[in-house]
Each structure stands twice: as C-alpha cells, then as structure tokens.
C-alpha cells in the first residue's frame, strides 16, 4: 500500500507520521485490495482535522474526523474507514 501524508498549515512530526501509518495498517486486516492511502492533517486554531482517502478495488473511500488532538482524530477517521470497508466488501459479496 502506498501512503502519502500531507500537513496543511504546520509541519507534521515524525512520530505523528509513524502513528498515522500504523493506524492505516489496521485497515489491511479487512481488505488486501487497498492500493493507495492519502492522509491529510489540517490545523485550524483549536480544531485538528484528519482526512483520509483510501483506494479499494477502484473505489475511493473517504473519512474525516475533527478533535483537539491529531492522534485522536486519526483513530476516529480510521474507525470510520473500517466500517466503510466492511460495508463495501459486503456489497461486493452480495453482487457475486
């Protein structure tokens, strides 16, 4: 899986980048067909937003979360993606 991490309005620390990559690895339990992953951290005054775009079987799944901490918002966004991937796989299984 190719992962691209972008930070908007600040410089992301190496520990934040490593944490985000570890969290994204959780998604591989649910689908081996994840090709690309784009993570974007955005900092606006008091809120910290994480946007994640994942390419699965030619479909792009998107999740975002806002909290007071980038790690927390990353975990929330990955949790949302887990649910989306499960739903996507179930939809594909019912089509076959």
Backbone as CSV, one residue per row, in Angstrom:
resi,resn,N_x,N_y,N_z,CA_x,CA_y,CA_z,C_x,C_y,C_z
1,UNK,0.849,-1.172,0.000,0.000,0.000,0.000,0.895,1.236,0.000
2,UNK,0.595,2.145,-0.895,1.335,3.400,-0.977,0.633,4.437,-0.110
3,UNK,1.366,5.055,0.797,0.793,6.032,1.717,1.444,7.395,1.496
4,UNK,0.599,8.417,1.391,1.083,9.785,1.245,0.498,10.611,2.388
5,UNK,1.364,11.310,3.109,0.926,12.111,4.253,1.229,13.577,3.975
6,UNK,0.207,14.415,4.173,0.335,15.852,3.932,-0.106,16.600,5.175
7,UNK,0.626,17.648,5.541,0.255,18.510,6.658,0.004,19.919,6.126
8,UNK,-1.145,20.478,6.470,-1.524,21.808,5.995,-1.415,22.789,7.160
9,UNK,-0.709,23.874,6.972,-0.527,24.959,7.943,0.397,24.599,9.111
10,UNK,1.148,23.510,9.005,2.133,23.162,10.030,3.013,22.045,9.479
11,UNK,4.068,21.728,10.191,4.949,20.620,9.832,4.658,19.446,10.754
12,UNK,4.279,18.317,10.173,3.963,17.119,10.970,5.248,16.510,11.502
13,UNK,5.199,16.075,12.741,6.365,15.426,13.347,6.488,14.003,12.824
14,UNK,7.672,13.458,12.954,7.901,12.080,12.522,7.057,11.101,13.329
15,UNK,6.870,11.387,14.613,6.074,10.480,15.444,4.610,10.480,15.007
16,UNK,4.090,11.627,14.586,2.716,11.692,14.086,2.588,10.919,12.781
17,UNK,3.572,11.059,11.916,3.553,10.329,10.640,3.603,8.817,10.885
18,UNK,4.459,8.385,11.796,4.567,6.957,12.112,3.273,6.436,12.722
19,UNK,2.675,7.227,13.609,1.415,6.825,14.222,0.324,6.650,13.172
20,UNK,0.239,7.597,12.232,-0.772,7.529,11.185,-0.570,6.291,10.307
21,UNK,0.673,5.987,9.967,0.948,4.812,9.144,0.596,3.521,9.885
22,UNK,0.857,3.470,11.184,0.498,2.293,11.971,-1.016,2.111,12.027
23,UNK,-1.740,3.215,12.196,-3.202,3.141,12.238,-3.767,2.660,10.907
24,UNK,-3.207,3.123,9.815,-3.680,2.723,8.486,-3.443,1.233,8.262
25,UNK,-2.395,0.691,8.847,-2.112,-0.736,8.704,-3.244,-1.593,9.265
26,UNK,-4.012,-1.053,10.207,-5.168,-1.781,10.753,-6.168,-2.128,9.660
27,UNK,-6.262,-1.282,8.641,-7.242,-1.495,7.571,-6.909,-2.716,6.722
28,UNK,-5.647,-3.116,6.702,-5.244,-4.266,5.891,-5.842,-5.572,6.406
29,UNK,-6.307,-5.588,7.661,-6.972,-6.772,8.191,-8.294,-7.022,7.473
30,UNK,-8.906,-5.953,6.990,-10.233,-6.053,6.399,-10.209,-6.169,4.885
31,UNK,-9.143,-5.701,4.253,-9.052,-5.779,2.798,-7.594,-5.756,2.357
32,UNK,-7.252,-6.714,1.506,-5.898,-6.746,0.942,-5.817,-5.924,-0.339
33,UNK,-6.950,-5.393,-0.783,-7.021,-4.680,-2.056,-6.810,-3.178,-1.926
34,UNK,-6.295,-2.719,-0.804,-6.040,-1.288,-0.622,-4.763,-0.939,-1.372
35,UNK,-4.890,-0.056,-2.348,-3.747,0.319,-3.169,-3.085,1.606,-2.685
36,UNK,-3.877,2.655,-2.521,-3.355,3.968,-2.156,-4.045,4.485,-0.906
37,UNK,-3.317,5.274,-0.161,-3.877,5.934,1.006,-3.287,7.337,1.094
38,UNK,-4.166,8.324,1.198,-3.728,9.712,1.343,-4.258,10.232,2.673
39,UNK,-3.361,10.714,3.499,-3.729,11.254,4.807,-3.390,12.735,4.809
40,UNK,-4.352,13.552,5.214,-4.130,15.000,5.265,-4.469,15.504,6.658
41,UNK,-3.499,16.148,7.289,-3.706,16.771,8.590,-3.874,18.262,8.372
42,UNK,-4.939,18.841,8.951,-5.197,20.270,8.821,-5.330,20.873,10.213
43,UNK,-4.632,21.972,10.424,-4.624,22.640,11.724,-5.290,24.000,11.583
44,UNK,-6.396,24.197,12.305,-7.099,25.478,12.328,-7.368,25.859,13.772
45,UNK,-6.665,26.840,14.259,-6.792,27.355,15.624,-6.932,26.224,16.645
46,UNK,-8.156,25.870,17.043,-8.327,24.890,18.112,-8.687,23.507,17.608
47,UNK,-9.123,23.386,16.356,-9.510,22.072,15.861,-8.428,21.463,14.983
48,UNK,-8.311,20.175,15.090,-7.329,19.436,14.299,-8.085,18.375,13.523
49,UNK,-8.006,18.449,12.201,-8.773,17.577,11.322,-7.848,16.601,10.616
50,UNK,-8.322,15.360,10.511,-7.630,14.344,9.733,-8.569,13.874,8.633
51,UNK,-8.134,13.988,7.380,-8.870,13.475,6.229,-8.082,12.302,5.668
52,UNK,-8.782,11.194,5.404,-8.125,10.021,4.852,-8.893,9.563,3.619
53,UNK,-8.166,9.373,2.517,-8.725,8.856,1.274,-8.045,7.512,1.002
54,UNK,-8.851,6.459,0.856,-8.316,5.125,0.625,-8.911,4.583,-0.669
55,UNK,-8.057,4.036,-1.516,-8.489,3.452,-2.775,-8.585,1.934,-2.614
56,UNK,-9.829,1.400,-2.712,-10.083,-0.029,-2.543,-10.844,-0.538,-3.757
57,UNK,-10.276,-1.486,-4.473,-10.946,-2.088,-5.637,-11.451,-1.046,-6.630
58,UNK,-10.723,0.024,-6.821,-11.139,1.048,-7.767,-12.136,2.043,-7.192
59,UNK,-12.517,1.886,-5.940,-13.436,2.789,-5.267,-12.660,3.605,-4.241
60,UNK,-12.945,4.897,-4.171,-12.273,5.751,-3.200,-13.197,5.940,-2.000
61,UNK,-12.712,5.549,-0.835,-13.447,5.733,0.412,-12.822,6.901,1.165
62,UNK,-13.674,7.757,1.720,-13.194,8.972,2.378,-13.753,9.045,3.790
63,UNK,-12.895,9.395,4.730,-13.333,9.605,6.109,-12.568,10.791,6.684
64,UNK,-13.252,11.552,7.523,-12.577,12.657,8.198,-13.089,12.746,9.628
65,UNK,-12.261,13.311,10.479,-12.632,13.476,11.881,-11.950,14.726,12.421
66,UNK,-12.630,15.372,13.362,-12.111,16.587,13.994,-12.076,16.362,15.502
67,UNK,-10.962,16.732,16.114,-10.853,16.676,17.570,-9.792,17.673,18.015
68,UNK,-9.461,17.619,19.295,-8.450,18.531,19.829,-7.036,17.983,19.677
69,UNK,-6.920,16.745,19.155,-5.624,16.093,19.016,-5.580,15.318,17.701
70,UNK,-4.467,15.389,16.980,-4.344,14.694,15.697,-4.414,13.174,15.856
71,UNK,-3.861,12.648,16.920,-3.894,11.199,17.123,-5.332,10.713,17.314
72,UNK,-6.089,11.461,18.098,-7.484,11.091,18.343,-8.303,11.174,17.055
73,UNK,-8.109,12.244,16.295,-8.868,12.385,15.046,-8.451,11.328,14.022
74,UNK,-7.189,10.903,14.054,-6.737,9.843,13.152,-7.406,8.518,13.502
75,UNK,-7.469,8.198,14.778,-8.111,6.955,15.215,-9.590,6.971,14.830
76,UNK,-10.262,8.097,15.034,-11.679,8.195,14.686,-11.903,8.017,13.185
77,UNK,-11.046,8.630,12.369,-11.183,8.511,10.919,-10.922,7.079,10.456
78,UNK,-9.937,6.406,11.037,-9.649,5.018,10.667,-10.808,4.119,11.080
79,UNK,-11.423,4.391,12.234,-12.593,3.620,12.649,-13.731,3.766,11.639
80,UNK,-13.927,4.975,11.142,-14.961,5.204,10.128,-14.639,4.438,8.846
81,UNK,-13.365,4.428,8.476,-12.965,3.701,7.272,-13.143,2.197,7.432
82,UNK,-12.899,1.682,8.623,-13.118,0.251,8.868,-14.559,-0.115,8.548
83,UNK,-15.489,0.692,9.047,-16.908,0.427,8.800,-17.223,0.516,7.310
84,UNK,-16.641,1.500,6.626,-16.891,1.656,5.191,-16.335,0.478,4.396
85,UNK,-15.154,-0.002,4.771,-14.547,-1.131,4.056,-15.382,-2.391,4.270
86,UNK,-15.838,-2.615,5.504,-16.685,-3.776,5.770,-17.960,-3.717,4.931
87,UNK,-18.573,-2.541,4.870,-19.800,-2.360,4.090,-19.520,-2.577,2.601
88,UNK,-18.394,-2.066,2.128,-18.011,-2.209,0.717,-17.792,-3.678,0.363
89,UNK,-17.090,-4.407,1.220,-16.852,-5.832,0.967,-18.157,-6.617,0.960
90,UNK,-19.056,-6.270,1.883,-20.353,-6.961,1.934,-21.151,-6.692,0.667
91,UNK,-21.088,-5.478,0.178,-21.791,-5.112,-1.048,-21.236,-5.888,-2.232
92,UNK,-19.905,-6.029,-2.300,-19.301,-6.788,-3.382,-19.662,-8.265,-3.319
93,UNK,-19.745,-8.822,-2.132,-20.094,-10.233,-1.957,-21.541,-10.508,-2.370
94,UNK,-22.429,-9.565,-2.108,-23.824,-9.781,-2.484,-24.024,-9.670,-3.987
95,UNK,-23.173,-8.928,-4.667,-23.272,-8.798,-6.125,-22.863,-10.086,-6.825
96,UNK,-21.947,-10.818,-6.220,-21.471,-12.056,-6.846,-22.401,-13.139,-6.478
